[in-house]
Amino acid sequence: MTDFCPPGLPDDYDRYDAVSYTPYPQNIPRARRHVAQLAVDWGHATQAEHAALLASELCTNALLHGCLRDRLFRVETSLSGKTLRVAVTDPRGERLPNPRVSSADDQFGRGLLIVCALADRWAVEKLTVGKTVWTELDIPGGTDA
């Protein structure tokens, strides 16, 4: 875990954290709790619940659709003066997320609808190997870094 801006990130990040997880279900609540705690530690407790839920949804999608056996997925959390960002990277770049309509009986398929409803912005970035799905929450009263 880091609490600084590593080389290569835009200068406007005040805080940065990255954790890699093995592709097992028990790591989803670990990532969710970690992201929520970062939001609190970084002074944005009002965003902790939404950030945690977004992390949970992105991690679940990575686990169900993007992970390969023995390949880690990575959760990056960053803060700028006006934005809290949660990004999840997994090794399967050929499987891009698309929101879909689910029926009342469907057990799965609502994660990206939750992301769309909670996040101020979200997108997918294709990588040389894998993809990153990121979400951003605007910080109320935030300032430019």
ABEGO torsion letter per residue (X at the ends): XBABBBBGBBAABABBBBBBBBBBAAAAAAAAAAAAAAAAAAGBAAAAAAAAAAAAAAAAAAAAAABBBGBBBBBBBBBBAABBBBBBBBABAABBBBBBBBBAABABGAAAAAAAAABABBBBBBBABEBBBBBBBBBBGBBBX
